[in-house]
């Protein structure tokens, strides 16, 4: 792996925007996504171009919960959960979304604010060894979902960021209790999904089907497991990596 890191550094050339240690860690995130110097470098360039063209996501304002009250509020609402030790049977990290808690009118939030929250949580996944090497599965709990919780702009913001830019391996998306209007929206947006990702999206008939993917006992209690999730303490655990995480990607902004 050291030789691959060196190959990418040669492609990047000086000066590096981060210190040497952090720079190696950044590069490894892309190499763990694809252990090929050319492919990893292409993904780094794609991320850079996306980040520059979508400055709202990370940089304007900075993606810091400590200085962004709305981001902090959305994170604490538990719309997206990333339990510290929750893994799939294949060792993937797990994100659980509960879109019924996305009260956009009450929070006075925009689709961009929702997307920032998701990017923040995806960034946290990439700070873990499991997230880098084994990837991620997403468990969408759509119970109680209303039209007011959705905005057609949200998937159009998320997909260009998470697919083809982040060094994130999305191994599966599992959708529970999708209402008819969500299925209609999904049908209308399918053209945005790469074929590989589309083949990994599964609509579950009932909750028990997720037990084939994640051990039941390891799930939060609301899904029949024994895990007691505390969102605020979970965010405190995630936030300790944030100073580094805001700069995990190589930037050549000149």
C-alpha positions as CSV (number, residue, x, y, z in Angstrom):
1,X,0.0,0.0,0.0
2,X,2.9,2.4,0.7
3,X,4.0,2.1,-3.0
4,X,0.5,3.1,-4.1
5,X,0.5,6.1,-1.7
6,X,3.8,7.2,-3.3
7,X,2.4,6.8,-6.8
8,X,-0.5,9.1,-5.9
9,X,1.8,11.7,-4.3
10,X,3.8,11.8,-7.5
11,X,0.6,12.5,-9.5
12,X,-0.4,15.2,-7.0
13,X,2.9,16.9,-6.9
14,X,3.9,19.6,-4.3
15,X,2.9,21.5,-2.4
16,X,0.6,19.3,-0.2
17,X,-2.2,21.1,1.5
18,X,-2.0,18.9,4.6
19,X,0.8,17.7,6.9
20,X,2.5,14.5,5.7
21,X,0.8,12.2,8.2
22,X,-2.7,13.5,7.5
23,X,-2.0,13.5,3.8
24,X,-1.2,9.8,3.9
25,X,-4.3,9.1,5.8
26,X,-6.4,11.0,3.3
27,X,-4.9,9.1,0.4
28,X,-5.5,5.7,2.1
29,X,-9.2,6.4,2.3
30,X,-9.3,6.4,-1.5
31,X,-7.0,3.5,-1.8
32,X,-9.1,1.4,0.6
33,X,-12.0,2.3,-1.7
34,X,-10.0,1.0,-4.7
35,X,-6.5,-0.3,-4.3
36,X,-5.4,1.0,-7.6
37,X,-3.4,4.3,-7.8
38,X,-5.0,5.4,-11.1
39,X,-8.6,4.7,-10.0
40,X,-8.0,6.2,-6.6
41,X,-6.5,9.3,-8.0
42,X,-9.4,9.7,-10.5
43,X,-11.8,9.5,-7.5
44,X,-9.8,12.1,-5.6
45,X,-10.1,14.4,-8.6
46,X,-13.8,13.8,-8.9
47,X,-14.3,14.6,-5.3
48,X,-12.3,17.8,-5.6
49,X,-14.3,19.0,-8.6
50,X,-17.6,18.2,-6.9
51,X,-16.5,20.0,-3.7
52,X,-15.5,23.1,-5.5
53,X,-18.8,23.2,-7.5
54,X,-20.9,22.4,-4.4
55,X,-19.3,24.6,-1.8
56,X,-22.4,24.4,0.4
57,X,-21.7,20.8,1.2
58,X,-18.4,21.2,3.2
59,X,-17.1,24.7,3.0
60,X,-19.7,27.5,2.9
61,X,-20.3,27.4,5.8
62,X,-17.7,24.9,7.1
63,X,-19.3,21.6,8.0
64,X,-18.8,22.0,11.7
65,X,-21.6,21.1,14.1
66,X,-20.0,23.2,16.8
67,X,-20.4,26.3,14.7
68,X,-23.6,25.5,12.7
69,X,-26.6,25.4,15.0
70,X,-28.9,24.1,12.3
71,X,-26.6,21.2,11.5
72,X,-26.3,20.4,15.2
73,X,-30.1,20.5,15.5
74,X,-30.7,18.1,12.6
75,X,-28.0,15.7,13.9
76,X,-29.5,15.6,17.3
77,X,-33.0,15.0,15.9
78,X,-31.9,11.5,15.0
79,X,-33.0,11.6,11.4
80,X,-29.8,9.7,10.6
81,X,-28.2,7.3,13.0
82,X,-24.7,5.8,12.8
83,X,-24.4,3.6,15.9
84,X,-20.7,3.3,16.8
85,X,-20.4,-0.5,16.9
86,X,-23.3,-1.5,14.6
87,X,-22.2,-3.7,11.7
88,X,-23.9,-5.8,9.1
89,X,-23.1,-9.5,9.0
90,X,-20.6,-8.7,6.3
91,X,-18.8,-6.2,8.5
92,X,-20.2,-3.1,6.9
93,X,-21.0,0.1,8.8
94,X,-24.7,0.9,9.0
95,X,-26.5,4.1,8.6
96,X,-30.2,4.2,9.7
97,X,-32.4,6.9,8.3
98,X,-35.8,7.9,9.8
99,X,-37.1,10.4,7.4
100,X,-40.4,10.9,9.4
101,X,-38.2,13.0,11.8
102,X,-37.2,15.4,9.0
103,X,-39.6,18.3,9.8
104,X,-38.3,20.8,7.3
105,X,-41.0,23.4,8.0
106,X,-40.5,23.2,11.8
107,X,-36.7,23.2,11.5
108,X,-36.8,25.9,8.8
109,X,-34.3,23.8,6.9
110,X,-33.6,23.5,3.2
111,X,-32.7,20.4,1.1
112,X,-29.1,21.6,1.2
113,X,-29.2,21.4,5.1
114,X,-30.4,17.9,4.9
115,X,-27.7,17.0,2.4
116,X,-25.0,18.5,4.7
117,X,-26.2,16.4,7.6
118,X,-25.9,13.2,5.4
119,X,-22.5,14.2,4.2
120,X,-21.4,14.8,7.8
121,X,-22.5,11.3,8.8
122,X,-20.9,9.7,5.7
123,X,-17.7,11.5,6.5
124,X,-17.8,9.9,10.0
125,X,-18.2,6.5,8.4
126,X,-15.0,7.1,6.5
127,X,-13.1,7.7,9.7
128,X,-13.5,4.0,10.6
129,X,-11.5,1.1,9.3
130,X,-14.7,-0.8,8.6
131,X,-16.2,2.0,6.7
132,X,-13.2,2.3,4.5
133,X,-12.5,-1.4,3.9
134,X,-16.0,-3.0,4.1
135,X,-18.2,-0.1,3.1
136,X,-21.6,0.9,4.2
137,X,-25.2,-0.3,4.1
138,X,-28.1,2.1,4.5
139,X,-31.3,1.1,6.2
140,X,-34.2,3.5,5.3
141,X,-37.0,3.2,7.9
142,X,-39.8,5.0,6.1
143,X,-42.5,4.3,8.6
144,X,-44.7,7.3,9.3
145,X,-43.3,9.2,6.3
146,X,-45.2,12.1,5.0
147,X,-44.8,14.2,1.9
148,X,-43.8,17.2,4.0
149,X,-40.7,15.2,5.1
150,X,-39.5,15.1,1.5
151,X,-38.2,17.4,-1.2
152,X,-37.4,16.3,-4.7
153,X,-34.2,18.3,-4.6
154,X,-32.7,16.1,-1.8
155,X,-31.8,13.0,-3.9
156,X,-30.5,15.3,-6.6
157,X,-28.1,16.8,-4.1
158,X,-27.1,13.6,-2.4
159,X,-26.4,11.4,-5.4
160,X,-23.7,13.4,-7.1
161,X,-21.9,13.7,-3.7
162,X,-22.2,10.1,-2.5
163,X,-21.9,8.3,-5.8
164,X,-18.8,8.8,-7.9
165,X,-17.1,11.3,-5.5
166,X,-16.8,10.0,-1.9
167,X,-14.5,7.0,-1.6
168,X,-17.5,5.2,-0.1
169,X,-18.6,1.7,-0.9
170,X,-22.4,1.5,-0.7
171,X,-22.9,-2.2,-0.5
172,X,-26.7,-2.1,-0.1
173,X,-29.7,0.1,0.5
174,X,-32.7,-1.5,2.3
175,X,-36.0,0.3,2.4
176,X,-38.7,-0.5,4.9
177,X,-42.4,0.5,4.8
178,X,-42.1,2.7,1.7
179,X,-45.4,4.5,1.1
180,X,-46.9,4.7,-2.4
181,X,-45.7,8.3,-3.0
182,X,-42.1,7.4,-2.1
183,X,-42.2,4.5,-4.6
184,X,-43.5,6.9,-7.3
185,X,-40.8,9.4,-6.5
186,X,-38.2,6.6,-6.6
187,X,-39.5,5.4,-10.0
188,X,-39.2,8.9,-11.4
189,X,-35.6,9.3,-10.2
190,X,-34.3,5.9,-11.1
191,X,-32.5,7.4,-14.1
192,X,-30.1,9.2,-11.7
193,X,-28.9,6.0,-10.1
194,X,-25.9,4.1,-11.5
195,X,-26.8,0.6,-12.5
196,X,-24.6,-1.0,-9.8
197,X,-26.3,1.0,-7.1
198,X,-29.7,0.4,-8.5
199,X,-29.1,-3.3,-8.3
200,X,-28.3,-3.0,-4.6
201,X,-31.6,-1.3,-3.6
202,X,-34.1,-3.6,-1.9
203,X,-37.6,-2.9,-0.8
204,X,-38.3,-5.0,2.3
205,X,-41.6,-6.7,2.9
206,X,-41.3,-6.5,6.6
207,X,-38.8,-5.7,9.4
208,X,-37.7,-9.4,9.8
209,X,-36.0,-9.2,6.4
210,X,-33.4,-6.8,7.7
211,X,-32.4,-9.6,10.2
212,X,-30.8,-11.4,7.2
213,X,-28.5,-8.4,6.9
214,X,-27.9,-7.3,10.4
215,X,-28.0,-9.5,13.5
216,X,-31.3,-8.7,15.3
217,X,-29.8,-8.4,18.7
218,X,-27.4,-5.7,17.5
219,X,-30.1,-3.4,16.2
220,X,-31.6,-0.5,18.2
221,X,-34.5,-1.6,20.4
222,X,-37.1,0.0,18.1
223,X,-36.1,-2.6,15.5
224,X,-36.3,-5.6,17.8
225,X,-32.7,-5.5,19.0
226,X,-31.1,-4.9,22.4
227,X,-28.9,-1.9,21.5
228,X,-29.8,1.3,23.4
229,X,-28.9,4.2,21.1
230,X,-28.2,7.6,22.6
231,X,-27.9,10.1,19.7
232,X,-26.2,12.8,21.6
233,X,-23.5,10.6,23.1
234,X,-23.1,8.9,19.7
235,X,-22.5,12.3,18.1
236,X,-20.0,13.2,20.8
237,X,-18.1,10.0,19.9
238,X,-18.2,10.9,16.2
239,X,-17.2,14.5,16.8
240,X,-13.8,13.8,18.2
241,X,-12.6,13.0,14.7
242,X,-14.1,16.1,13.2
243,X,-11.1,18.4,13.2
244,X,-9.3,16.0,11.0
245,X,-12.4,14.9,9.1
246,X,-13.1,18.4,7.8
247,X,-9.8,18.0,5.9
248,X,-9.8,14.3,5.1
249,X,-9.6,14.9,1.4
250,X,-6.7,16.2,-0.6
251,X,-7.4,19.7,-1.8
252,X,-5.5,21.5,-4.6
253,X,-7.6,24.6,-4.7
254,X,-5.1,26.7,-6.8
